[in-house]
Amino acid sequence: MNRFVAVERALRTAAPHELLDAVRRVLTEQYAADSVELFMADYGLTVLQPVSVLPHTLEPLSVHNSPAGRAFGAQEPFVEGCADGLVRVHLPVTVRGDRLGVLSVTLPDEDHARGCLAELADVAEVLGHEVVVAERDTDLYLQARRKDRLTLAAEMQWQLLPGRSCARPEYELGAQLEPAYAIFGDTFDWSATADRLMLYVSNGMGEGTEASLLTNLAINALRNARRAGIPIADQAALADQAVYAHYRGRCYLSVLMFDFDLATGRAQAVDAGSPQMLRLRGGTVERVALEAQLPLGMFEETDYVAQEFQVEPGDRLVFVSDGVYAVASPGGEAYGDAALARAILATRLLPAAEVPRAILRELTGHRGRPVPDDDALLVCLDWRGR
C-alpha cells in the first residue's frame, strides 16, 4: 500500500481525539520519523500551542521568531537542522486558506527529508481537514488553541466565526479580533458559492455576554435569511426585525454587508452602521464612503437598499470597527484614517491572512498599552477576480 494512502486511512479511521497519535504512529512506520508534534495557533496569533493532554509537556512556540512560526507565517515547509544529524520539518496545517497550526516532524537526515517533503506537506493538509471535522466531537484542539482562559463572551464569539482566513483563486480573506481572549461585540462572517462571496463585518454595542448575545442573534438572523436565498438588502431587513423584536430598540448592531459577484467584481453593499472600509488600489489608500443606513434593530421595520460597488483585480479592501479607527493614544489623538492608511501601505506586501495581525500590532503601539478598552476588528480582502 502506498505510504501516503496509509496516512490518509489512519487519519480517517482514528477517533477524533487520537489524530495526533494516529499520524505519529504512521509517520514513524512509513516515513521513519523520529518524533511528530502538532501545534495549534492560539487565538491571539502570538504562539503555537502544543496539542497534548494536560498537563502539557511541551512549551509553546513563538509565531514571530521560531522555525515553526516561520513555516506558519510563510505557509511553506521549513527544514531545521538538529543535533546528531537529524532534521525537523515544519509543515503548515492549513485548510482552504484557514491557518490552523504547524505539524513538526523529525527525520533521520536532510536527504530523506527533502525526498518526502511534498508528501509530508500533503499529510499536513489532510490532517488539517481531519482536525476541522474532529472539532465537532472533541474539545482537544480548541483547548490547545488557548494560552489563557477565554471569557464567556469571547468563547461565544469565537464559536460564531467561520474561520480566520480563507483562500480561493478569486480572493483571499484574513481577519482578527482583539482582545482575543476577552472579545465581546465585534465579529465577521463570510460564505461563498461557485459564483458569489458574501461578507459581513459587524460592530456590536454593549459589553460582556450581553454584547455577545446581541451579535449571535443578529449574525444567525443574517445567516438564516442568506441560507433561504434572500437578497442582501432583505437579509438586513429580516435581521433588523429579529433584533428589534427582542430588544425593542434598546440594543442594535452596526454591520457592513457585501455580496460580491466572483466573475465580474460587481457587488451589492449595505452600510448599516459604523464599520468602515478602506481600499488600497495602485499604491493609494482611500476610505470608501457608502450610503449610510440605520443599524440593525434600532427602529421597527426599517427598509434597507443595496448599493452598487465595484472591486477591481489587485484591490485590497480593509474593513475596521470603531475599536480600530477611533482608538486614542495616551495623548488623546485618535488613530484615524491617516495612521490606518500608513499601516495598510506598510503591510501591502503581506498576504491577506497576515495583514490583520500586523496592523493590530501597530495599533497596540499607538494605544500605548497592551489591553484595549474596546473591541478591535480588522478584516482584509485581496481581490484577484477571474
Secondary structure, 3 states (H helix, E strand, C coil): CCHHHHHHHHHHHCCHHHHHHHHHHHHHHHHCCCEEEEEEECCCCCEEEECCCCCCCCCCEECCCCHHHHHHHHCCCEEEECHHHCEEEEEEEEECCEEEEEEEEEECCHHHHHHCHHHHHHHHHHHHHHHHHHCCCCCHHHHHCCCCCCCHHHHHHHHHCCCCEEEECCEEEEEEEECCCCCCCCEEEEEECCCEEEEEEEEECCCHHHHHHHHHHHHHHHHHHHHCCCCHHHHHHHHHHHHHHHHCCCCCEEEEEEEEECCCCEEEEEEECCCEEEEEECCEEEECCCCECCCECCCCCCCCCCEEEECCCCCEEEEECHHHHCCECCCCCECHHHHHHHHHHHCCCCCCCCHHHHHHHHHHHHHCCCCCCCCEEEEEEEECCC
